[in-house]
Amino acid sequence: MKPKAMTVRIDPEQAAELEVVAQVEGVAVAETIRTAIAEHIETRRQDKQFQARLRASLERNREILEKLAR
């Protein structure tokens, strides 16, 4: 799958901190961001409350999609 480019705006202090973290870890800032996103998604996968909200959202959207498909 082709990577998707995205723009994220963060405040200068957070950007500086992110750059230092990446530098100390010896990786690119983009890799640090990708790792943080992957960890965030995995945390959500393990979060029972999030999973319940996700299932409720899926059901609501399924109902809407079925109505639109008629």
ABEGO torsion letter per residue (X at the ends): XBBBBBBBBBBAAAAAAAAAAAAAAGBBAAAAAAAAAAAAAAAAAABAAAAAAAAAAAAAAAAAAAAAAX
